[in-house]
Amino acid sequence: MNHPIPTVLRREMPAALLAGLQARFGDRLSTSQAMCEHHGRDESSYDPMWPDAVVFAHSTEDVAAAVALCNEYRFPVIPYGTGTSLEGHILAIQGGVSIDLSQMNQVVSVNAEDLTVTVQSGVTRKQVNLEIKDTGLFFPIDPGADASIGGMAATRASGTNAVRYGTMRENVLALTVVTAEGKIIRTGTRAKKSSAGYDLTRLYVGSEGTLGIITEVTLRIYPQPEAISAAVCSFSDIASAVNTVIQTIQMGVPVARVEFVDENSVRALNKHDKLTLPEKPLLLFEFHGTEHGVTEQAEVVQQIADEHGAIGFEWATRPEDRTRLWQARHNAYFALLQLRAGSRAISTDCCVPISRLADCLLQTKADLEHENIVHGIIGHVGDGNFHVQMLVDPNDPADVARAEAVNERMVTRAIAMQGTCTGEHGVGLHKIGFLVQEHGEDAIDVMRTIKHALDPHNIFNPGKVIRW
C-alpha cells in the first residue's frame, strides 16, 4: 500500500561500520534478508522498509557501543521492541541499523515499599505484571498489545486504564538513555517528585526513538484493587452511549476503564470471539476499589446509562468472564480485518476534550458512512480518545486516498476542537504532517532545535516526528 512519505535516499552502509559491528557483536549481528525484513515492518499500513542490519543488544553498554559506531559513520539507528507500533515508527526509510532490545528483558529491581519497579526496556507489560504479582501490586498501563516497556515509554503509550491511572507520561519516574554520542545518562530518580533541573524524563518519553534510545525504565506500580467488576451495556445509537460516558466522567465517577465499541466492531468481535453481544453501540466498563466502592460506582453508572436509554446492563464479576470480554476488545484489530476479505487496515486515532467527544465521534462516523468505507470505531472514551480502523483495498489507490482523506478531516476536526492528532498511537510517519497544524511553526522550530542539539547527525530514527 503506497502512502506519501518524505522523499529520502537510503544511506549506503559503510563497509567499515559493518566490520566494526561484526567485531563487537559477532553472531548477534544479522544482515540476512529474513531478519531485516522482520525488523522493517510493524502493524501500520505502510509497506515494509527494512534496515541493512540488525543488532541484538543484551545490555545498555551494547546499545551504547552500537550507537557510537553508527554515529561515527553518520548511519541511521532505529530502536526495535516488539514491532507493534501503528504509525510506521520502526520503518527504516533511510536504511540503517535496527537495534533489537527484546533480549534486554530483565526486571532490574522491585521496590514494593516504594511502589516502583525498574526494568530493562525489552521487558513487556505482561512480564512486568507476572514478576510483581506476588507483591500484591500491578502495572496498569494496557495498550492492548503485549508491547515492550521501552517502546511504550518511547511512544508515550496509554490504553484502556488511562482514564484512572494515566499514561506512560505519568507513570515513568526515571530512564536510562543512550545518547547520539554513545554516552549513557540517567534521567530522574525513584522519588515521587523533583524540581531539580530540566525534566529530561518527560523529554524522552514520547520522543519515539528520535532523541535517544531508552534502555531501562523505572515505573510507578499500584496496589491490586480489593475488588474488580465489569459491566457491559448496549445503546440504540452512538450519541446515547457517548453521552453516558461524558456524564459519568463529569460526575467524577472513578471508573478504571470505559470502552466504546461501535456496532461494526461488535459484529466483528461476535464472529471472531464467538460472543453473542447485541450488534449495537456498546460500552464496556470496569470498576476497581473496595467491594462497597465498586458496587456504588456501578450503581451510579447504571443509573446514568438507564437515563440515556441503555439496553440492558449486564455484570461480569467472575474473572474468567471479565478476561473474555477484555480479550475480545484487545482482538478488535484482527477481528475487524475479517469484515472485508483481502483488505488492509489504516488505523488512526485522535483525542479531544471530553465535552467535544460526541461531536467529534459522530461527525467522523457520518464521514466514514458517507464515503462508504468499511470501518470500526473503538475508543478509550473516558479520556476523549477514540480509534478508527478503515479497511481498504491495498491495490486500489483511490480507495486508500479516500480513507486518508477521512483521516485528515478527522484530525483537522479534533485539532479545531482543541484536541490532538493522536492520543496514543504516536506520530511516526503517519501523523508527521499534522504537527504544524496542531502546535504551530514556532513550536515545531523549538522541537527541531532540540532534535538538532541532541542528535546533530540525524542518526536516531530519521524521518519520524520532526522533519530535519
Secondary structure, DSSP 8 states (H G I E B T S, - for coil): --------------HHHHHHHHHHHGGGEE--HHHHHHTT--SSSS-----SEEEE--SHHHHHHHHHHHHHTT--EEEESSS--SSSTT--TT--EEEE-TT---EEEEEGGGTEEEEETT-BHHHHHHHHGGGTEE-----SS--BHHHHHHTT---TTHHHH--HHHHEEEEEEE-TTS-EEEEE-SSS---SS--HHHHHTT-TTSS-EEEEEEEE-EE--SEEEEEEEE-SSHHHHHHHHHHHHHTT---SEEEEE-HHHHHHHHHHHT----SS-EEEEEEEE-HHHHHHHHHHHHHHHHHTT-EEEEEE-SHHHHHHHHHHHHTHHHHHHTTSTT-EEEEEEEE--GGGHHHHHHHHHHHHHHTT-EEEEEEEGGGTEEEEEEEE-TT-HHHHHHHHHHHHHHHHHHHHTT-BS-SSS--TTTTGGGHHHHH-HHHHHHHHHHHHHH-TT--BSTTSSS--
